[in-house]
Amino acid sequence: MVSQSQTASSFASAKPAKQEHDVGYSREELLNMTAAELTAPEDRAYAARLVAELYSGVRDFIEYEKRCLKRDGSRVWVHVTATGIRDAAGQWCHGIGTFEDISERKRTSDELHRLNRLYAVLSQVNQAVIHASSEQELLDKICEISVSFGKFTMTWVGRIDPETRQVIPIASAGDEGGYLGKTNIYADDRPEGRGPIGTSIREERTYVSNDFHNDPNTLPWREPATRSCQRQSRFAPIGAISNSPWAK
C-alpha cells in the first residue's frame, strides 16, 4: 500500500485497493484512521518515535517493521518506508509512505531460527552424553541446554513414584517462578493426573498445549503457570532410563 499524509499520524490518501486485502479496511475507512490505530499496541511507541523524528526533521527518511491490526483482530507484519516532503523554508508539507506485507517472510525467518535453535540443542546434548559422568549430571545438563540454547522458558524431567504414581521433578532449569514446587502432578486417572503430563504418560504420546491458559486440561496448574510466564508447553514420555520410568 502507498499512502500520503498531511500530518505525521493520519492518511490523506491511500492506494491501490490492495490494502483491502492487506488489513481488511476499505480506502475510505483508512482515510479516517490514524497510523496508531492500525499499529499493534506493543509497536506503537517505537513507530511513533520514528514518525515524530521524521516530522520534526531529525530524519529525512525512515524504514522499519511493525505489526498492523487487521479488521478481524489478527495481525500482519509490514515493512514501512516513509519520506517527509518540506517546503523551501523547511516546513513540513506532507509525507509519502509504503506498507509492504512481509508476514510470510517473517514466518519463514522465525521457522529458520527455531530450527537453528533445535539443531544447537541436539549438538550440545550429544556432547553432554559423551562427557556426563552420571545419569543425574546428564539430565541436569540437558535441561540447562534446552533453556540456554533452545530458548525454552523452562525444561524439567520427572520420575514417576511407583507407589503413589506422583511425577516427582528430579532435574530442571529455568524454573524462576518456583512452578515445580507449587504443583502436584500424577500419572494415574485422578484429577491431578488428567492434565497434559498424566495424559502423555498413560497414552504414551507427546502432548502439546499451544495455549496453556485456555487448554481445558491445564486448569489445576494455570495459576502457578501464570506466575512462571508459561504460555505453551510440550510434554513427552521418554521411556525407561536405568530401569526407572521417566517423564518430562
C-alpha positions, -999 to +999 in steps of 0.1 A: +000+000+000+012+035-008+000+064+013+003+101+016-003+121+048-006+158+056+003+151+093+027+126+108-002+104+121-030+103+095-037+093+059-046+119+033-047+093+005-042+056+001-037+034-030-041+010-046-071-010-035-049-039-024-050-025+012-085-040+014-068-074+013-039-065+035-058-052+065-094-057+056-103-020+056-115-001+025-097+030+012-124+053+027-121+037+061-083+041+061-086+078+053-105+082+086-080+062+107-046+072+122-015+052+118-016+044+155-050+028+152-036+004+126-005-004+147-003-032+173-001-018+208+033-032+215+048-015+185+031+019+188+057+037+210+085+025+187+067+035+155+055+069+170+091+078+179+104+072+144+075+091+128+080+120+152+117+122+142+106+123+106+081+150+112+105+171+133+132+169+107+156+147+127+153+122+099+145+127+062+136+090+057+125+062+080+123+024+074+111-001+099+090-032+106+059-034+127+027-054+133-006-040+120-040-048+133-064-062+107-102-056+108-107-092+122-083-086+151-054-107+136-020-092+129+001-088+098+038-079+097+045-049+074+077-032+062+072+006+063+091+033+045+083+070+047+098+102+034+090+137+045+083+164+019+091+200+030+088+235+016+116+259+008+116+270+044+119+235+057+084+233+070+065+200+068+042+197+038+033+160+037+047+126+039+048+097+015+050+061+028+047+025+017+035-005+036+045-040+024+031-072+038+061-093+050+042-118+071+053-148+050+089-137+051+086-133+089+072-168+093+099-183+072+126-164+092+111-174+126+109-211+115+145-210+104+156-195+138+135-222+156+152-250+136+187-235+142+180-234+180+168-271+179+199-281+160+221-263+185+203-281+214+209-315+197+245-308+191+250-297+228+231-327+241+253-351+220+283-335+237+267-339+271+260-376+265+297-381+258+310-362+288+284-368+315+297-390+344+263-399+358+226-401+348+218-371+371+245-350+356+233-358+321+197-349+329+207-316+346+228-307+316+201-315+291+177-292+310+203-264+311+210-268+274+173-266+265+169-233+282+202-217+272+205-229+236+168-238+228+155-206+245+127-226+263+113-208+293+116-239+315+126-276+310+123-303+335+124-341+339+103-361+364+103-396+377+071-415+385+069-427+421+058-464+416+037-464+448+019-430+447+021-425+409+032-389+415+055-374+390+085-361+410+108-335+394+144-346+396+161-322+371+151-287+359+163-254+345+146-221+341+120-225+369+125-189+381+089-187+394+090-218+415+064-236+394+075-271+402+073-265+439+037-254+437+022-282+416+012-318+422+012-340+391+002-376+389+004-403+362-029-421+371-065-411+364-072-389+394-079-352+386-043-342+391-034-369+366-057-359+338-036-330+326-011-329+298+016-349+316-006-376+330-023-380+296+011-381+279+023-408+302-008-430+302-013-427+264+025-429+257+024-399+233+036-363+231+011-338+244+014-302+230-005-273+246-003-243+223-025-222+247-018-234+282-042-209+299-072-219+278-065-256+275-093-273+295-068-300+307-045-275+324-070-259+348-053-272+381-019-257+371-029-224+354-023-201+384+014-212+391+019-213+353+008-176+350+034-166+376+060-186+357+050-169+323+041-202+307+021-199+275+029-230+255+041-264+267+052-297+253+053-330+273+066-363+263+073-397+280+110-405+275+109-442+283+130-461+308+164-450+320+183-473+344+151-494+346+131-464+360+101-448+344+106-411+334+086-383+321+093-347+311 
